[in-house]
Amino acid sequence: MTEDSSRTTPPTRRGLRGFVRDNGLGLFFTAAFLLALVGQAIAGHADFNNQMAADQLQQISLGEYVTTSDFAVDVSENWQSEYLQFFLYVGVTVWLLQRGSPESKELHKAGTEFDEAQLVGEHAKESSPRWAKAGGWRRAVYSHSLLLVMGTVFVLSWLVQSITGTAAYNEQRLRQLQAPLSWADYLGAADFWNRTLQNWQSELLAVASMAVLSIYLRQRGSPESKPVGAAHGATGVEG
């Protein structure tokens, strides 16, 4: 009995280390996201209370701040721009190419590609997802599931931004003794589009920079870069 227990302990430890190793990328960015969100809440709370003090209004606690429309709109406006970036990138890279970029498919692979290359239907492997082996609507949905989810999260985040932005904007207007706007009116307001477009332009610039700079620059060992010795014109090659 003792011997069996000692034999099972090392695999358990290896399993934990293996889990961290196999999911390191997701764990790192999830932890970084949570830390950044907490930092934003703390900094945003301080800035909000500074504004309240300037307007000679009562300050609020951190717990109260994270339930306000001000915090919600700041979070959602960043989320929607990030998911717009991924939605566009996933979609346009099906058809649009960039010679020499590891972020692009090879130049002869534009389009949705043949079933054999995509391992669907009769070409699916034993390890392929069930919906890749299926036909009809299930395969159609699964074949575009990443784009559908990214697009859905973008639309929902943008909707949340518009609703919470309306509330935050109207709170500011009321403090200035101005009449509040309806949700529909806020969608045409400069505040809404200023918040939206300042995030969009930064995300789109980042994607364009990555696609073009990775043609000429390298990062050894990164799948986002070509091998260090790969030719500048090599396309769709990852290191």
Rosetta blueprint (number, residue, H / E / L):
1 M L
2 T H
3 E H
4 D H
5 S H
6 S H
7 R H
8 T H
9 T H
10 P H
11 P H
12 T H
13 R H
14 R H
15 G H
16 L H
17 R H
18 G H
19 F H
20 V H
21 R H
22 D H
23 N L
24 G H
25 L H
26 G H
27 L H
28 F H
29 F H
30 T H
31 A H
32 A H
33 F H
34 L H
35 L H
36 A H
37 L H
38 V H
39 G H
40 Q H
41 A H
42 I H
43 A H
44 G H
45 H H
46 A H
47 D H
48 F H
49 N H
50 N H
51 Q H
52 M H
53 A H
54 A H
55 D L
56 Q L
57 L L
58 Q L
59 Q L
60 I L
61 S L
62 L H
63 G H
64 E H
65 Y H
66 V L
67 T L
68 T L
69 S H
70 D H
71 F H
72 A H
73 V H
74 D H
75 V H
76 S H
77 E H
78 N H
79 W H
80 Q H
81 S H
82 E H
83 Y H
84 L H
85 Q H
86 F H
87 F H
88 L H
89 Y H
90 V H
91 G H
92 V H
93 T L
94 V L
95 W L
96 L L
97 L L
98 Q L
99 R L
100 G L
101 S L
102 P L
103 E L
104 S L
105 K L
106 E L
107 L L
108 H L
109 K L
110 A L
111 G L
112 T L
113 E L
114 F L
115 D H
116 E H
117 A H
118 Q H
119 L L
120 V L
121 G H
122 E H
123 H H
124 A L
125 K L
126 E L
127 S L
128 S L
129 P L
130 R H
131 W H
132 A H
133 K H
134 A L
135 G L
136 G H
137 W H
138 R H
139 R H
140 A H
141 V H
142 Y H
143 S H
144 H L
145 S H
146 L H
147 L H
148 L H
149 V H
150 M H
151 G H
152 T H
153 V H
154 F H
155 V H
156 L H
157 S H
158 W H
159 L H
160 V H
161 Q H
162 S H
163 I H
164 T H
165 G H
166 T H
167 A H
168 A H
169 Y H
170 N H
171 E H
172 Q H
173 R H
174 L H
175 R H
176 Q L
177 L L
178 Q L
179 A L
180 P L
181 L L
182 S L
183 W H
184 A H
185 D H
186 Y H
187 L H
188 G L
189 A L
190 A H
191 D H
192 F H
193 W H
194 N H
195 R H
196 T H
197 L H
198 Q H
199 N H
200 W H
201 Q H
202 S H
203 E H
204 L H
205 L H
206 A H
207 V H
208 A H
209 S H
210 M H
211 A H
212 V H
213 L H
214 S H
215 I H
216 Y H
217 L L
218 R L
219 Q L
220 R L
221 G L
222 S L
223 P L
224 E L
225 S L
226 K L
227 P L
228 V L
229 G L
230 A L
231 A L
232 H L
233 G L
234 A L
235 T L
236 G L
237 V L
238 E L
239 G L
